[in-house]
Amino acid sequence: MTAILILCSSTVLATCSNSDSQTKKDSITTISNKVWIFSQTHPDGFTIDIRTMTELTEGIAVSYAETQNSHSRDQLDKVIRHALSHDGFVGGWLNTENNLYFFDSTKSFPENTLKDAIQFGKENEQYSVSILSTNTNIPTNGKVAEIVERDTLIIGTTGDYRPLTYCEPDGTYWGFGIEVAKEIANHFDVEIKIIKTSWPTLTADVLAEPQTFDLAIGGITITDARRETMLMSEGYLANGKTILCRASEAERYKSLEDLDRPEVRVMVNPGGLNEKFANENLTHATIIVHPKNEEIPTLVAEGEADIMITEITEAPYYVQADSRLAAPLLDNPFNHGEIGVLMRKGQNDLLQMVNNIIRQMKSDGTLRRLHEKYKFVYAW
């Protein structure tokens, strides 16, 4: 009687085990079908939580090595099975070259843990990790990975262009551009290190070997000439050429023609767009090149020169700081442009990351708040 009871018990267990196995298989098939249907309407790529069938729109997605090269409906069950026993996330995309959908079991990281995500990607032999909120793919062996691994973003800045970038005598840097650089570093979750450059050496420093800094920032106008040899981000500050003069003579200067006279002494700093603008547009004026940009406003106020060629971003600061100065053409700049971030070619992943950070700063109000702090006109 005892033997019969044991036999019946074993049979029941086996039946239950088979039932559980079939139920699990049916569950995987059901989830796979749902993911497959979802993928057909998201060919550009997606990451989905298969436990709730909701798409992830934030965080960093990184694929597991075990499910690499899994494609089509036939191999989706394997990916789902792996995901259910790990993190519960599946990523997918359509390879337009062979018209196959590829799927991976993925791990999700918070966006402020880029270093951990990249390390996991390397361990799982992934080419890139994906920042979901901005749809940005970051190569695991690119420039961004280099920055996060060293825990430091190295920026170059002139430190002579108040209120965009200025270096105090004690070595402290401040300004609108410095705050933008710090926002970029915060998104990378790294510290910031500042290297001083100059307007005459800016291009050479960006292109130097070995590399001097990762990017340059602070009053750098976006131009076609710079884009021919380097990379420039999207604009984060509107700009345009204008003048500083003595307040007592503000009525003298109402147009570019009023400046372009032999008796008008125009002072500019060397190597930048101010000098270039003066040389191209003021062929009759007396051009004086002074090595330190931050000293020119005081020299104009003291009568060492009549005009300073500057920007609409810089002029208001000096007018407010020194009552002897005026910017009579501030509302009618000679040209219009935008200030951006400068970096060397070949750093496309860094450029994409910086552009996405600038866009996010625009969308979440961070950039507008910086404009208000520095009393700049917000143009976006």
C-alpha positions as CSV (number, residue, x, y, z in Angstrom):
1,M,0.0,0.0,0.0
2,T,2.9,2.3,0.8
3,A,4.6,1.6,-2.5
4,I,1.4,2.4,-4.4
5,L,1.1,5.7,-2.5
6,I,4.6,6.7,-3.4
7,L,4.1,5.8,-7.1
8,C,0.9,7.9,-7.2
9,S,2.7,10.8,-5.5
10,S,5.5,10.7,-8.1
11,T,3.0,10.7,-10.9
12,V,1.2,13.7,-9.6
13,L,4.6,15.6,-9.2
14,A,5.6,14.7,-12.7
15,T,2.2,15.9,-14.0
16,C,2.5,19.2,-12.1
17,S,6.0,19.7,-13.4
18,N,5.0,19.2,-17.0
19,S,2.0,21.5,-16.5
20,D,4.3,24.2,-15.0
21,S,6.7,23.8,-17.9
22,Q,3.9,24.1,-20.4
23,T,2.4,27.1,-18.6
24,K,5.8,28.8,-18.6
25,K,6.3,28.0,-22.3
26,D,2.9,29.4,-23.1
27,S,3.7,32.5,-21.1
28,I,6.9,33.1,-23.0
29,T,5.1,32.5,-26.4
30,T,2.4,35.0,-25.4
31,I,5.0,37.7,-24.4
32,S,7.0,37.0,-27.5
33,N,3.9,37.5,-29.7
34,K,3.2,40.8,-27.9
35,V,6.8,42.0,-28.4
36,W,6.8,41.0,-32.0
37,I,3.6,42.9,-32.7
38,F,5.0,45.9,-30.9
39,S,8.2,45.8,-32.9
40,Q,6.4,46.1,-36.2
41,T,5.3,49.6,-35.3
42,H,8.7,50.6,-33.8
43,P,11.3,49.8,-36.5
44,D,13.6,52.6,-35.5
45,G,14.2,50.9,-32.2
46,F,12.7,50.5,-28.7
47,T,13.3,49.2,-25.2
48,I,10.3,47.6,-23.5
49,D,9.5,46.3,-20.1
50,I,8.0,42.9,-20.9
51,R,6.5,42.6,-17.5
52,T,4.2,45.5,-18.1
53,M,4.6,45.9,-21.9
54,T,5.5,49.6,-21.5
55,E,8.2,51.3,-23.4
56,L,11.1,52.8,-21.6
57,T,11.8,56.5,-22.4
58,E,14.4,57.3,-19.7
59,G,17.6,55.6,-18.6
60,I,20.4,53.9,-20.4
61,A,19.8,50.6,-22.1
62,V,22.6,48.1,-22.6
63,S,22.3,44.7,-24.2
64,Y,23.5,41.3,-22.8
65,A,26.1,39.3,-24.7
66,E,24.1,36.1,-24.3
67,T,21.3,37.3,-26.7
68,Q,23.4,39.1,-29.3
69,N,22.5,38.4,-33.0
70,S,19.0,37.1,-32.1
71,H,16.6,38.1,-34.9
72,S,13.2,37.3,-36.3
73,R,10.2,35.8,-34.5
74,D,11.8,32.4,-34.3
75,Q,14.6,33.6,-32.0
76,L,12.6,36.0,-29.9
77,D,11.5,33.3,-27.4
78,K,15.2,32.9,-26.4
79,V,15.5,36.6,-25.7
80,I,12.3,36.7,-23.7
81,R,13.4,33.7,-21.6
82,H,16.7,35.5,-20.8
83,A,15.0,38.7,-20.0
84,L,12.5,37.1,-17.6
85,S,15.3,35.5,-15.7
86,H,17.4,38.8,-15.6
87,D,16.1,42.4,-15.8
88,G,12.8,42.1,-17.7
89,F,13.7,44.4,-20.5
90,V,14.0,43.7,-24.2
91,G,15.3,46.0,-27.0
92,G,14.7,45.7,-30.6
93,W,15.3,47.4,-34.0
94,L,14.9,46.7,-37.7
95,N,18.1,46.2,-39.7
96,T,17.1,47.8,-43.0
97,E,20.0,46.2,-44.9
98,N,18.6,42.7,-44.5
99,N,15.0,43.6,-43.3
100,L,15.4,41.5,-40.1
101,Y,14.3,42.6,-36.7
102,F,17.0,42.1,-34.1
103,F,16.2,41.6,-30.4
104,D,18.3,41.7,-27.2
105,S,17.7,41.1,-23.5
106,T,18.8,44.4,-22.0
107,K,19.8,46.0,-18.7
108,S,18.6,49.5,-17.7
109,F,20.8,52.0,-15.9
110,P,19.8,55.5,-14.5
111,E,21.1,58.3,-16.8
112,N,23.4,59.6,-14.2
113,T,25.4,56.3,-14.2
114,L,26.8,56.5,-17.7
115,K,30.2,55.1,-16.5
116,D,28.6,51.9,-15.1
117,A,26.5,51.5,-18.3
118,I,29.6,51.8,-20.5
119,Q,31.6,49.3,-18.3
120,F,28.7,46.8,-18.6
121,G,28.6,47.4,-22.3
122,K,32.3,46.6,-22.6
123,E,31.9,43.5,-20.5
124,N,29.1,42.3,-22.8
125,E,31.0,43.1,-26.0
126,Q,28.6,45.9,-27.0
127,Y,29.6,48.6,-29.6
128,S,27.4,51.2,-27.9
129,V,25.0,52.0,-25.1
130,S,21.7,53.8,-25.7
131,I,20.5,56.9,-23.8
132,L,16.8,56.6,-24.1
133,S,15.6,60.1,-23.3
134,T,17.6,61.6,-26.2
135,N,17.9,58.5,-28.4
136,T,21.7,58.8,-28.3
137,N,24.0,55.9,-29.0
138,I,27.3,56.2,-27.1
139,P,30.2,54.0,-28.4
140,T,31.8,52.1,-25.6
141,N,35.3,52.9,-27.0
142,G,34.6,56.5,-28.1
143,K,35.5,60.0,-26.8
144,V,32.6,60.1,-24.3
145,A,33.7,56.7,-22.9
146,E,37.2,58.1,-22.5
147,I,35.8,61.1,-20.6
148,V,33.6,59.1,-18.2
149,E,36.4,56.6,-17.5
150,R,38.8,59.3,-16.4
151,D,36.0,61.0,-14.4
152,T,36.9,64.4,-15.8
153,L,35.7,66.7,-18.6
154,I,38.6,68.9,-19.7
155,I,37.5,72.2,-21.2
156,G,39.5,75.0,-22.8
157,T,38.4,78.6,-22.3
158,T,40.0,82.0,-22.7
159,G,39.0,83.3,-19.3
160,D,39.0,86.9,-20.6
161,Y,35.4,87.4,-21.9
162,R,33.1,88.6,-19.1
163,P,30.4,87.5,-18.4
164,L,30.8,84.4,-20.5
165,T,34.2,83.2,-19.2
166,Y,36.5,84.9,-16.8
167,C,39.4,83.8,-14.7
168,E,39.8,85.7,-11.4
169,P,43.4,86.4,-10.0
170,D,43.0,83.4,-7.7
171,G,42.4,81.1,-10.6
172,T,38.6,80.8,-10.1
173,Y,36.6,80.7,-13.4
174,W,33.0,82.0,-13.7
175,G,30.6,83.0,-16.4
176,F,27.7,81.8,-18.6
177,G,29.9,79.5,-20.7
178,I,31.5,78.0,-17.6
179,E,28.0,77.2,-16.2
180,V,27.0,75.5,-19.5
181,A,30.3,73.5,-19.3
182,K,29.3,72.4,-15.8
183,E,25.9,71.3,-17.0
184,I,27.6,69.1,-19.6
185,A,29.9,67.6,-17.0
186,N,26.9,66.9,-14.7
187,H,25.2,65.0,-17.5
188,F,28.4,62.9,-17.8
189,D,28.5,62.6,-14.0
190,V,32.2,63.7,-14.0
191,E,34.3,66.5,-12.6
192,I,35.4,69.5,-14.7
193,K,39.0,70.6,-15.3
194,I,39.7,73.9,-17.0
195,I,42.7,74.6,-19.3
196,K,43.4,78.2,-20.3
197,T,43.6,78.9,-24.0
198,S,43.7,82.2,-26.0
199,W,41.9,83.6,-29.0
200,P,45.1,83.6,-31.2
201,T,45.9,79.9,-30.2
202,L,42.3,78.6,-29.9
203,T,42.3,76.6,-33.2
204,A,45.8,75.2,-32.7
205,D,45.0,74.2,-29.1
206,V,41.8,72.4,-30.3
207,L,43.8,70.5,-32.9
208,A,46.9,69.9,-30.8
209,E,48.5,66.4,-30.5
210,P,48.4,65.1,-27.9
211,Q,44.9,66.6,-27.3
212,T,45.0,69.6,-24.9
213,F,41.3,69.5,-23.9
214,D,38.0,67.7,-24.9
215,L,36.2,70.8,-25.9
216,A,36.4,74.6,-25.9
217,I,33.7,76.9,-24.6
218,G,32.9,80.5,-23.7
219,G,32.1,83.2,-26.3
220,I,33.0,81.1,-29.4
221,T,30.9,82.1,-32.3
222,I,29.7,79.4,-34.7
223,T,31.2,80.1,-38.2
224,D,31.5,78.2,-41.4
225,A,35.3,78.6,-41.3
226,R,35.5,76.9,-37.9
227,R,33.2,74.1,-39.1
228,E,35.5,73.4,-42.0
229,T,38.3,72.2,-39.7
230,M,36.5,71.5,-36.4
231,L,33.2,70.5,-35.0
232,M,30.8,73.0,-33.5
233,S,27.7,72.3,-31.5
234,E,24.3,73.9,-31.8
235,G,24.0,77.4,-30.5
236,Y,23.2,78.1,-26.8
237,L,23.5,81.9,-26.9
238,A,22.5,84.5,-29.5
239,N,25.3,86.9,-30.4
240,G,26.2,89.8,-32.7
241,K,28.9,92.4,-33.1
242,T,28.5,95.8,-31.5
243,I,30.6,98.5,-29.9
244,L,31.6,100.0,-26.6
245,C,32.5,103.7,-26.5
246,R,32.7,106.5,-23.9
247,A,29.2,107.5,-22.7
248,S,30.0,111.2,-23.4
249,E,30.5,110.3,-27.1
250,A,27.7,107.8,-27.6
251,E,25.8,110.2,-29.9
252,R,28.7,110.2,-32.4
253,Y,28.2,106.5,-33.3
254,K,25.0,105.6,-35.0
255,S,26.3,103.3,-37.8
256,L,29.2,101.4,-39.1
257,E,30.1,104.4,-41.3
258,D,30.5,106.5,-38.2
259,L,33.3,104.2,-37.0
260,D,35.1,103.9,-40.3
261,R,37.0,107.2,-40.1
262,P,40.8,107.8,-39.7
263,E,40.3,109.8,-36.5
264,V,38.4,106.9,-34.8
265,R,40.7,104.6,-32.8
266,V,39.3,101.1,-32.7
267,M,40.8,98.6,-30.2
268,V,40.4,94.9,-30.6
269,N,41.9,91.8,-29.0
270,P,44.2,89.7,-31.3
271,G,43.3,86.4,-33.1
272,G,39.6,86.3,-32.7
273,L,36.5,87.4,-34.7
274,N,36.6,91.0,-33.3
275,E,40.0,91.6,-35.0
276,K,38.7,89.9,-38.2
277,F,35.6,92.0,-38.2
278,A,37.5,95.3,-37.7
279,N,40.0,94.5,-40.4
280,E,37.3,93.6,-42.9
281,N,34.8,96.4,-42.2
282,L,36.8,99.3,-40.9
283,T,39.4,100.0,-43.6
284,H,39.7,103.7,-42.8
285,A,39.7,103.6,-39.0
286,T,42.8,103.3,-36.9
287,I,43.0,99.8,-35.6
288,I,44.8,99.1,-32.4
289,V,45.4,95.5,-31.3
290,H,45.7,95.1,-27.5
291,P,46.7,91.6,-26.1
292,K,44.3,91.4,-23.2
293,N,40.6,91.6,-24.1
294,E,39.4,92.2,-20.5
295,E,41.6,95.4,-20.3
296,I,40.1,97.1,-23.4
297,P,36.9,98.5,-21.9
298,T,38.9,100.4,-19.3
299,L,41.3,101.7,-21.9
300,V,38.4,103.0,-23.9
301,A,36.9,104.7,-20.8
302,E,40.3,106.3,-20.1
303,G,40.7,107.7,-23.6
304,E,43.4,105.3,-24.9
305,A,41.0,104.3,-27.7
306,D,37.6,105.5,-28.9
307,I,35.8,102.2,-29.7
308,M,36.0,98.6,-28.7
309,I,34.6,96.0,-31.1
310,T,32.8,93.5,-28.9
311,E,29.6,91.4,-28.8
312,I,26.1,92.0,-27.5
313,T,26.8,89.4,-24.9
314,E,29.8,91.2,-23.5
315,A,28.9,94.9,-23.9
316,P,26.1,95.1,-21.3
317,Y,28.3,93.8,-18.5
318,Y,30.9,96.6,-19.0
319,V,28.2,99.3,-19.3
320,Q,26.8,98.2,-16.0
321,A,30.2,97.9,-14.4
322,D,31.6,101.3,-15.6
323,S,29.3,104.4,-15.9
324,R,31.9,106.0,-18.3
325,L,31.0,103.5,-21.0
326,A,28.0,103.1,-23.3
327,A,26.9,100.6,-26.0
328,P,24.7,102.8,-28.3
329,L,24.2,100.2,-31.0
330,L,23.4,97.3,-28.7
331,D,19.9,96.8,-30.1
332,N,21.1,97.0,-33.7
333,P,24.2,94.7,-33.9
334,F,26.2,94.7,-37.1
335,N,25.6,91.0,-37.6
336,H,23.8,88.1,-36.0
337,G,25.1,84.7,-34.9
338,E,25.2,82.1,-32.2
339,I,27.7,80.9,-29.7
340,G,28.5,77.2,-29.4
341,V,30.9,74.6,-28.2
342,L,34.0,73.9,-30.2
343,M,35.8,70.5,-30.5
344,R,38.0,68.6,-32.9
345,K,36.8,66.4,-35.7
346,G,36.4,62.7,-35.1
347,Q,34.5,63.3,-31.8
348,N,31.1,62.8,-33.3
349,D,29.8,60.9,-30.2
350,L,30.8,63.9,-28.0
351,L,29.2,66.3,-30.4
352,Q,26.0,64.4,-30.4
353,M,26.0,64.2,-26.6
354,V,26.7,67.9,-26.3
355,N,23.9,68.8,-28.8
356,N,21.4,66.6,-26.9
357,I,22.4,68.2,-23.6
358,I,21.9,71.7,-25.1
359,R,18.5,70.7,-26.5
360,Q,17.5,69.3,-23.1
361,M,18.6,72.5,-21.4
362,K,16.4,74.4,-23.7
363,S,13.4,72.1,-23.2
364,D,13.6,71.8,-19.4
365,G,14.1,75.6,-18.8
366,T,17.7,75.4,-17.6
367,L,19.1,77.5,-20.5
368,R,16.3,80.1,-20.1
369,R,17.2,80.4,-16.4
370,L,20.8,81.0,-17.2
371,H,19.8,83.7,-19.7
372,E,17.8,85.4,-17.0
373,K,20.6,85.2,-14.5
374,Y,23.0,86.9,-16.9
375,K,20.3,89.2,-18.3
376,F,20.7,87.9,-21.9
377,V,17.8,87.8,-24.4
378,Y,16.5,84.2,-24.8
379,A,16.2,83.4,-28.5
380,W,14.7,79.9,-28.5
